[in-house]
Amino acid sequence: MVDLLSTPILVTVILGVVGLAIPAIDAGRREKGVDRNKVYSAIAFGALIVAMGIVIFRVFSGEVLPAVAFGQDVLTDDLFGSFFAVALLLVSLMMTASSWNYWKGRSNPAAYYSLILLSSIGMVLIAYSTDLVMLLVAWELMSLPTYALAGFQKRDPVSNEAAIKYFMFGALSSALIVFAIGLVYGMTGTTNIGDSVKALTSLDPSMMPVGLLAIALFIAGFGFKMGLVPFHMWLPDAYEGSPATIGGLLASGTKKAGFAAALRVVVLGMFALNADWALTLAILAVFTMTIGNLGAIMQRSVPRMLAYSSIAQAGYIMIGIALAPYSDQALAGSLFHIINHAVMKSAGFIAVAAVAITLASYSLEKYRGLGRRMPITAATFSIALLALAGVPPLNGFWSKLMLFGAAINTGPVVDWGPWLAIAGVLNSALSLGYYAWIMRKMYMEESPDMKRVKEPRAMIAVLVFAVVFMVGFGIWHAPLIDFASKAVPDLSFISGIPAGPLH
């Protein structure tokens, strides 16, 4: 029986009521002279602030469970779920506040903000789900609104193409997940993740291939949302064709929800099957970060460049997941980079949105002279890019250092661990190439028109917050590292799982 006063239920009720109320208000009353976009943006922002406040308050008051990984209810109010809820709600807050400017003068603002709130509910529920059916329901609740949001500019052929590709690959990922859930239920007789893992620890050897197939299907299904190679094909087109704020929501929000689902199911399932897939995940991480960075270098559209960069960042996060059986630090490093990347990538897409509505272009050539034309946007965008590259003393440096340090420290246990760190360092250096290219355009080249333009105030406020976050937690990173370390799941109560740091 789910506690009706648990964090996920309270967040669902708040966001659900407001998300459904906004279209109802819009349909029932439309006063002339009222900027509906600003009104609905403020309402949605307020609902997200309340939801975030509940999550943070319950974490600090000690009302949530430790990161227990499993529970007998369909939703478990634990620190692991709360960690991802904070990161995901933070992304939704930043995108909603930015839409105050971005969606000005556009049609259907009520539906736009309602869909963001409904998708946020799905993301949060994924983080707290400890039942496969609940996970699937939350996955679809997150995905279905974003399909509509990706194609919200319905008169734009590029947006329509993005939505179709996103929907097709999203439907395929959902089908793979459903197939995997069916296999697990057939083998274990339960959809509870904890009970399934316990049953898989004593799986009949003749059923082992089916168990490994289920894990492979989960990796493929969640891999589409996480943007892992080779499941990344849809991602650049979808991010470029979506409204810039929605591209940020996909890159910074739904991608992180995919990692939450994968950590709940895939990693723990591999431990249960005693399957040594660490090297496979490590190879997947190297290919993901390398192909992502190489793809970004060849782009002339800034959203596409950020999309490929997002693929590469998923590869860095995978380093910690691959090394989870061998290092206490590795999985904590992945969680740390997840929350850092949520803010860094959100800031990048918001800067792109600010340029798009001011200069009406996504082309890299429009960024020439941006340091003089839009100085605040250019400065904050540069800081976000440097943080993504892992330049000290910004927050991205510390999460990458934690990940690469964990890889080096596993050398005595797995001889390929240090090579994984080397691949990460080389790819971070490679990413500086295209990040520096953008900054060179902004500060070392001139456009035909160098007059300063008015920068969107709401977006500037969000970007300033992002800079404070990136610089502040770069200088004082201990609280986030502590939060991430406490959010690592504990599996000590499950017999049969190999000894490791998750105990």
N, C-alpha and C positions, 0 to 999 in steps of 0.2 A: 504494500500500500504506500503510495507516494505521499510524503508530507506536504500538505497544501500550503504550508508557510515556508517551504524550502526556497532557496535562492532561485533555481531555475523556474519554479512555478510563479513566484512573484514577478520575475522579469518578464515571463511570458504573458502574464495577465496585464501588466502595465503597457508593454509594447503592443500587445494584441488589441486591447481596448482602444488605445489611441490610434493605432494603425487602421482599425475599422471605422473609427469615429470620423477621421479626417475626410474620407470620401462621402460619408453620410452628411456631414456638415456642408460640404461643397455642393452636394446635390440638392440640399434643402434650402440653402440661402446663399445668394450671390449679390452682395451689396455693391453698388457702383462706387468707384473711387477707392476701393480697398485693394491693396496689393496682396492677392491671395498667396502668391509665392512666399512672401515674407511671413505671413501669418502661419501658414502650414509648416514652413521651415522652423519657425520659433516653437511651434507646438511639438513637432517631432524631436527637435533638439532638447526640449524640456523633458520629454518622456525618456530619452536616452540618458540624460543627466541623472534622472531619478533612478533608472535601472542600474547605471554605473555606481551611483551612491550606495544602493542596496548591496551590490556585490562587494564593494570595498569595505563597507561598514561590517558586514558579516565576516569577512576575512580577518579584519583587525580585532573584532570582538571575540574571535575564537569560536564562532557558532558553526563553522563548517568543519567537516571531517578532515583528517590528514589525507594526503594523496594516496588513497587506498586502491586505486585502479578498478576495483570491482565492487559490486553491491547487489543485494537481492532485489532491490527495486529497479524499475526501468530507468530512473534518474537518480544519481547519487550526488549529493551536495558535498563535494570534496574540494580540496585545494587545487587539484589538477584541473578540474572544470572551471574553478574560479579564476585561475591564471589565464586560461584561454578566453574566458568571458570578458576579463578586463581588456585583453588585447583586441578582441573582436568588437566590443562596444566602443573602444577608443577609435577604431577605424570608422565605424558608423557615425560617431560624433563628428569627426573631422570632415567626412564627406557631406553630412547634413548641413553643417555650418557653412561649408564652402558653397553649397548649392544656393545659399541665400543670394549670391551674386550670379552663379553659373546658370541657374534656371530662370533668371529674371526675364520676363517677356516671352517665355516659352509656354506651350500649351500643357494642360492636364497636370498642374503641380500637385493636386491632391493625390492622384494615383501614383505619381512619382515618389512622394514621401511615404505614402502608405506601403508601397512595395519595398522600400528600403527598410522600414520597420519590421515588416513581415519576414524579410530575408534575415534580418538581425536575430529574430526569434529562432529561426532554424539554426543559425550559426551557434548561438548560445546553447541550444538544446543538444547539438552534436557534442559539445564539450562535456556535458554532464551525462550523456547517455551511457548506460551500462547494460543495455539490452539491444540485440541486433535489430529487432523490429522497430524499436523506438529510434534507433540510429538511422534506419532507412526513412522513417517518417520525417525526422528532423532534416535529413539530407535533402529530401524533396522539397520541404518547406523553405530551405535555404535556396535551392536551385531554381525552382519555378519562377519566383519573382525576378530573379536576375536574368532569366531568359527574356522576359518582357522589358526589363530595364536596358538590356544591351541593345535592343531594337527600338528604343523609345522615340528616337528621331526617325519616325516611320517614313518620312519623305526623303530621307537620305539613303541612297542605294548602298553605300558602304556600311551604314548602320544595319540595314536589313541583312546584308551578307554576313555581318558579324553575328547577328542574332541567330541566323539559320545554322551557321557552323557551330556556334556555341551550343545550341539546342541539340543538334545531331550528336555531337560528341558527349554532351551531358547525358542524353538518353542512353547512349551506349555504356557510359560508365555506370549509370544506375542499373542497367540490365546485368552487367557483370557483378555488381554488388549483390543484387537479388539472387543470382545464380549461386554465388559464394555462400550466402546465408542459407539457401536451400540445402547445399551440401553439408554445411555445419549442422543444421537441424537434423538432417537425415542420419548423420553419424552420432550425434550426441543426444538427440531427443529434447533439446532445450534451445531457446534463443537468448537466454541470459549469458552475457559474455563470460562472467566468472565461472558459472557452471560448465559452460562449453570448454573453457580452458582446462578446468579440472578433469573433464572427461577426455580431452585430447591427450593429457599426460599418460593415460593408460590405454591409448588407442591400440586396437589389434594391429599387428604389423602388416597384415594383408590390406588394411584400410589406409596405411600411411600414404600411398600415392594420391588417394582422394583428399586427404588432409592437406597435402602439399599443394594440390590443385586449388583447393579453396583459398589458401594463403596467396597463391599466385593471382587468383582472380581478384582478391581484395586489393593487392598491390596495384594491379592494373586499373581497377575501378577508382580507387582513391588517387592513383597516380595521375589520372586525367585532371583532377581538380588541383592537385599539388603542382602540376606542370613539370613532371619528371620526364626526362627523355627515356623512351621514345613516345611518350603519351602527350607531347607538347604541341602537336601540329596545329591545333585550333587556336592556341593562345595568342600569338601576335595579331592575327586578324581580328579576333574578338576584342582585345584590348584597344586596338586602334579604332575600330568602328564604333565602339560604345561611346556614349558621352564620357568625357574625361573623368568626371567624378565617379562614374560607375566603373570605368576601367580601374580606378584606384580601389574601389570596393572589391572588385574581383581579385586584383593583385595582392592586396593587403589583408582582405577579410576572408573571402571564401577559400583562398589558398591555405590560410592558417587553420580554418575549420577542417580542411582535408588532412592536415597533419595531426590534428587532434583525434580525428577518427582513426587514422592509421596507427597512431600510438596506442589507442585503446584496443585495437583489434589485431593488426598485423604483427607488430613487434611482440606483443604478449603471446599471440598464437604461435609464433616461431619458437619462443621459449618453451611453450607447452609441448610442441612436437619435437623438441630437442633437435631442431633443424639448424645446422650451421650455415645460415644464409648471410652471415656478416660480410664475407668477401663479395658476394653478389651485390649486396646493397652498397658496398664501397665502390665497386666498379660502376654501378648506376649513378652514384654521387659524382664520380669523376667525369663520366660522360655528360651528365646534366650540366655541371658547372662549365665545362669546356665548350660544349655546343652552344650553350646559352651566351657565353661571352663572345665566341666567334660570330654567332649570328648577329649580336648587337653591333659589332664593329662595322658591319656592312649596311646598316640602316641609314636612311636619310630622313625618316619620320621619327620624331622624338617619342611619341607613344609606343611605336614598335621597338625602338631602342630600349625603352624602359621595360617592355614586355619580355624581351630576350634577357635583359638584366634580371628580371624576376625569376626566369627559369634558372639562371646561374645561381641566384641566392638560394633557391630550393636545393641545389646541389650542396651548398655549404651546410645547410640544415641537416641534410642526409648523412653528413660525416658523423655527427653525434649519434644518429640513430643506428648507423652501421656498427659503431664502436660501443653501443650500450652494454653488450654482455661483458665487456672487458674493462670499463672505466666508469667510476662514480661521476667523474666530471663531464663525460661526453654528452649524456642526455640532458643534463642541466645546461650545458653550453648550447644545445639545440633550442631549448626553451627560451634561453636568454636571447638568442639571435632571432627567434620568432617574434618576440615582443618589440625588439629593436627594429626589425625589418618592417613590422606593421606601421610604425611611425615614419621611418625613413622613406619607404615606398609611397606612403600616403602623401607625404610632403612633396615628393617628386611629381606625382600625378596632379596634385593641386596647383603646383607651379605651372604645369603644362596647361591646365584648365584656365588659369589666369591669363596666360599668353594667348590662348585660343580665343577667349571672349574679348580681349583687348586688341589683338592684331589679326584675328580671324585666320589663323593658320597653325598647322601642326608641323610644318616643314622646318627642318634644322636651319635653313637659310634665314628664316624670320628671326632667329635668335642672334643674328649679327647686331652688335651694338646694344644688346639688351641691358648690359650693365649701366648704361646711361639713360636708356629709355624707361626701363622699369627696374630701378636699382634695388629695391627691397626684394622683389621677386627673384631677381638674378642672384642676389647674395644668399638668400635662403635656399634656392635651388642648388647653388654651388655647395653649400654646407651639407645638404642632403646627399648629393652625389659623392662627396668626400667621405661621408659616414658610410655609405653603401660600399665604397672601396675599402673601408677599414683603415682610414688615416687617423692616427692619434691626434688629439686626445678625445675624439668623438666616440659615441657609444658603440658604433659598429666595430671599432677597433677591438674593444674589450670582449665582445661576444665571439669575434673571429679568433682572437688570441686564446680564449678559453677552449674553443673547438680544436684549433691546431695544436695547442698544448696537450690536450687529451690524446690526440692522435700520436704525438711524439712519445708520450709517456707509456703508450701501449706497446712500444717496441719490443720489450722483453717477452711479451705474451704473443703478439701477432707481428710477424716481421714486415707486413705490408702497412702497418699503422703509420710509421714515419713518412712513407711514400704518399700516403693520403694527405698528410700535412703539407708536404712539398707541392702536391697538386693544387691544394687550396691556396697556398701562398703565390704560386705562379699565376693562377687564375685571377687572384686579387690584383696582381700587378698588371695583368692583361686588361682587366676592367678599367684600370686608370686611363688606358688609351682612349676609349670612347667617352669616358666621363670628362677627361681633360679636353677632348675635342669640343664638347658642348661648351665648356667654360672658356675655351679659346674664342669661340664664336661670340660669346657674350661680352668678353672684355678686350679682345685684341683685334677684332674686326669691326668695320663700320657698315651701316646700312645707308641707303640713299636718304632716308629720313631719320635724323638722330634726335628729333624733338622728344622731350619727355612726355609720356602719356600717363593718364590717371590710372592708378592701380586699384583693383577691386578691394574694398576695405575688409569685407568679411574674410576673403581668402588671405589677405595679408595678416589678419589677426590669427588665423589658423596656422599659417606658416611661421609666425613669430613663436607661437606655442610649440611647434615642432622643433624649432631651433633651440628653445629653452630645454626641451626634453633631450635632444641629441647632445647638446653641450653639457647640460647639467648632469645627465647620467653618464656622460663620458668622464667628467671630473669626479663625480661621486657615484660610482657604479655599484657599490656594495649592496644597497637595498634591493636592486633588481636581481643581482646574482643570488642573494639570499632567498628572494621570492621564487626564483626559478629552481633553486636547489630543493626547496621544500615541496615544490609541485611535482617532483619526480615520483612516479608511482612506486609503491612497495608491494612486492609479491611474496613476502616471506611466509605467508600462511598457506601457500599452495605447495603441496608435496609433489615431488617428482620433477620440479623445474630446476635446471642446473643452477648451482651456486653462482652468484654474480652480484653486481652492484645494486640491482633492483630489489635486493633483499633488505 
